[in-house]
């Protein structure tokens, strides 16, 4: 509790002078369409603030879309939320996205997509691609409530325009974690989903409404707890060509998938980029040549690697220092043409060491308030 108070005081001072704004996000600040829905979720155990953690985000214009995965069986009323970015609103209320009806078992169905659990999302040219795993309790023993799906939401109308069943290219033991969308040189859109359990990348051709899977050149042993296995995906642009860089958390290698042509995507043109000199928890990219990560072993600072330079510690630059005990979980380009990071007490959450008000997450500009982040790892 003392740490939470200190965090509130510290961030309040920074938010007051930060022209971009800093946002404190928590499960205690949700906004239902009416009191009736809120009361029902509380009464039937569908809402418990301590179980809600903002883990990822995307931005479009002056709106932020946040993922709040259903890491537990119950307690998270919706897994994809939205709020408006306003530098003067330090603790914004998070509303369900696209709307509450997609998460209410009584309202969804019969033509309306039922959303079970969005674990990641990616905004691309007016569409938000949301990865719904169809499972809950994902940190421990996943419980399947529906098929895994790729859900496309029109950001102009806030309506679901497509819900693609991923069952044809996934298996019961598939673990889907990350989604990115990249266009080829001809503007053809492909959406990529990581499946760490099956060592594959699922590819969706949006124009043809067609799925296929790319088998990866390297697999990692399933040692330790299953939730430690992660397959990261980040979009990268090098010399006018598009790539999807990928790596396993516990792998020593970084690979690239050529996303520049239809043939390279269809046939899975994969090449090795290099050997990681340190453990890297990949957080995102700027869509260009910069990949952001934190180091393994409890590192909480954010580092950048320009992929035009060798994969070597001398190429890594410190770009952001996190507050107190917070751990960065994502870095995204967005509002006011700057890079943003989301950081939370994720480790305390997974260990069950949060109070009844729930975990705390900060959304703030990368390098916010730090002038000397130019160190080499």
N, C-alpha and C positions, 0 to 999 in steps of 0.2 A: 504493500500500500504506500509506503514511504517513497519507493521508487516511482510509482505512478504519479504522486503529488509533485515530486521533483521534475518529472518529465513534463507535466502540465505547465508548471511555472516557467521552465526553461523555454519550451516551445512557444508559449504565449508571448514571451518577450521577443523572440525571433519573428514570429508571425506579424507583430505590430510594425516591424520595420522592413519586412521582406516585400518587395514590390510584386513578386510572383505569388506570394501566399504560401502558407504551410497548413496542411490539413490533418487533423486528428480524426481518425476513423475507428469506429468500434461498433460492436453489436448492440450497444446501448442507444445508438442513434439511428434507428430505422424508422421509416415512415410508411405506414399502411394506407391503403385507399380510404379506409374508414375504421372507426372504433370497433365495429362488429368483427372485422377480420382480425384485428389485433387481439381482441379479447379471446376469440376462438383459438388462435395460435398459442396464447399463453395458457389457456385452460387445458388444452389437449397435449401440451408438452412440445409443440412444434417451434416454440421460441424460448431459447435459453441464451442470454448474452454471452455467457462464459464459453460457449461452444462456437462462437462466430469469429472467424479470423479473416480479415482482408488480406489476400495472398498475392493477387496479381491485378493488373489494370491495363486499360487502353484509354486513349483520349481522342476525341473528335470535336473540333471547335472548342466551345467552352463547356463541354461535358466530359466527365470521367466515368468510365464503366469499370466496375470492380468485380473481381471474382471472389466469392466467399464459399469455397468448397465445403461439401458436407463430409468433413473428415470423420464425423461421428454418425450414429444411426439417426438421431433426432436433434432438434434444437435450432436448426438453421432453416428459417421459413422460405428463403429464396437464395439461390447461389450466384445469381448475377444481378448486380444493382447499378444504379446510376445516381449521380448528383451533379449539380451545376457548379462550375469552378468560379468562385468569387473570393478574391484575396481577403476580403473583410469577414468571410464566414469561416471561422477557425474549425468548428465542429459541424460540418454539414450533415443533414439527414440523408440516408441512403434509401432510395425507393426501388421497388422490384422492377426488373427490366426483362422483356418489353413491358409486361404488366403482371399484376398479381395473379390473374386468371391462369397463367401458364404454370403456376406452381400449386394451385388449388385443385385437388383431385376431383372436386365437384364441378369445376368450371372447364377444365381442359378435356381433350378428347373430342370426338365428333367434329373433326376438322380443325381443332385448335391443338397445337403441339404441346404435349405435357413435358415440361423440363424437369429432369430428375436432379442432375448434379453437374453444373458447369465448373470445370477445373481450370480452364484457360480460355482466352479469347484473343482475337486479333482483328483490328480495324483496317480495312483496305478499300479505298475509293467508295465511300458511302455505304459500305456493308460491314457489319460486325459478324465475324465468324466465331461461333461459340462451340466449344468442345464439351458435349454432354456425355459423360461416361456411362450413364444409366445405372451407376452403382453408388451406394452410400457407405459410410464407415470405412473410407478408403485408406486410412492410416493404419488400420488394424486388420480386420477380417472383412473384406468387401462383400457387401450384400447387393445382389443385382435386383433392381426394380423395373428395369426396362432395357431396351437395346441401346448400345452406344450410337450416338448420332452427331452429325455436324449440322449445326443450326445457323442459318443465315438470317440476319435481321437487317431490314432496310433502315438506315439511320435517319432518313428524311421523314418516314412515316411511322417509325417505331413498330413495325409489324414483321412477323416471321414470314419470309418469302420462300423459304426452303428448309426442309428437315430431311437430311440424307442419312439413311440407315447404314451404319458401317459394318453390320454383321457379315456381309459377303466377304470382307477382307480381314476380319478379326476372328478371334477364338475366345472361348469362355475364360481362358486364363490371360487374355490380353490385358495389358496395363497401359492405358492411353493417358498422356501427360501434357504434351505441348502442341500448339497449333500455330502455324504461320502461313501467310499467303504471299505468293510471289508471281509476277507476270513475266512471260517470255518476251523476247525481242519483238514479237508480233502483237503483244498485248494480251495474249491468252493467259487466263488466270488459273493457277494451280494452287490448291490448298494442301498443306502437308501436316500430318499428324504423327507423333512419335508413339511407337508401341515397344516399350522397353522389354516386356516379357517375351515377346516373339522376335526381338532384334530386327524390327522392320520399321520402315517409314511408309505410312499409308498416304496415297496421293489421290486427290480428288480433282478431276478435270471439270471445272465449273461449266464450261461451254457445252461439253458433251454429256454432262451429268453421268460421268463414268468414274469408277474406282479401280485402282490397282495398288499393289504393294511392292516395295523395293526391299529385297533382302540385303542386310548390311554386311560389310566385309569383315566385321569384327564382332565377336560376342564376349560377354563378360560373365564370369561365374556368379551364380545366384547365392553368394555367401552372405551371411549376416541376415538382418531383418529385411524383408522384401521391400519395404517402403524406402530403403536407402538407395535402391536401384533407380537411376534417373537417366533418361536419354534427352539431352538438350538439343533444341533446334533454334537457329538464329538466321534471319535473312541478311545477306551481305552483298554489296555491290562493288566490284573491282574492275576498273578500266572499262566501264560501260557494260559489263556483263553481270548477270544475276546468279547468285549461288545460295544454297542453304548449307550453312556449316552445321555439323553435328558432332557430338561427343557424348560418351557415357561419363557419369560422374566418377566412377572408379576405373576408367580407362586411361591409358597413358597416351592415347592418340586423338588427334583432331582430324576429321574428314570433311570433304566438301562434295555436295551434289550439284552438278551443273544444271541450273534452272533456266538457262538462256534460250533453249530451243525445245520444241515439242519432242523431238527424237531423244534428246539427252534426258528428258524427264521420263519419257515412256520406257526407255531401256535402262534407266538408273546409272547415269554416267558419274561414278563416284571415284574420287581420288584422295590420296592421303595428303594432308596439309603439313603435318609434323608431329613431333613428340612433345607432350606437355612437360615443361620443366618443373611445374608445381601442380598440386591438385587445384582444379578450377571448378567452381560452382558458377556456371554461366547464368547471367542475369538478363541479357538482351543485347541489342545492337541499335545503332542509329540508322539502320537501313543502308548505310554506306560501308565504310571500311573499319569502323570502330566496334569492337566486341567488348562488352563489359562483364566483369566477373568478380567474385570474391574468392579468397583462397580457402582451401580445406583446412580442417583442424581448428575451427572456431573463428576464422578471420571475418571481420565485419566491415572492413573498408572496401570501397569499390575501386577496382583497377580497370584500365582500358588498354586494349591491345589493338593497334592498327595492323590489319592483316596484310598490308603492303610490306610490313617489316617481318623479320624472322620470328618464329615462335620461340622466343628466348626471353629470359627475365630482363635483359637489358632493353627489351622493347615494351615492357609494361610500365605504365605511368599511373600513379595514384591520383584519382580524380574526385574522391569523395570520402569523407569521414562520417561514420554513423554516430548517433547519440547513444551514450550510456550502454545499455545492454541490448540494443536493437540490432536485428539482423536483416540486411537487405535481401529481398526475394525477387525483385524485378526492377529493370531499368527500361524506360520507354521514352521515345521522342514524342513531344506533344505540345500542349498549350503554350502560347507565347513563344513559339519557336525555340524551346529549350528542352533539355533532357531532364526527366523526372525519375525519382526512385521511390519505391515503397519499401519500408522497413518496419519490422514488428518484433515483439518478443515471442517469435515463433518457437524457439527452443523451449521456453517456459510453457508455452501452450501444449506442445507435444508431450511434455513431461507431466502435464496436469497441474502445473503450479501457477494458475491464474485465479484471481478472486471472482466473485459472483458477477462483477460488472464486465468481465471478459477481457481478452487480450487487447492491446493497443497497437495501432498501426499509424505510422506517419507517411504522408505523401508530400514530398517536397522536392524542390529543384536540385538536380545534381550539383554538388559543390556549393550548395547554399550556405553562404556566410563563411566560407573557407577560402582564403586567398593564396595559400601556399601549397596546394595539392599538385606538386610537380615532381614528387619523389619517384625514384626507380626502385622496384622491389628488390 
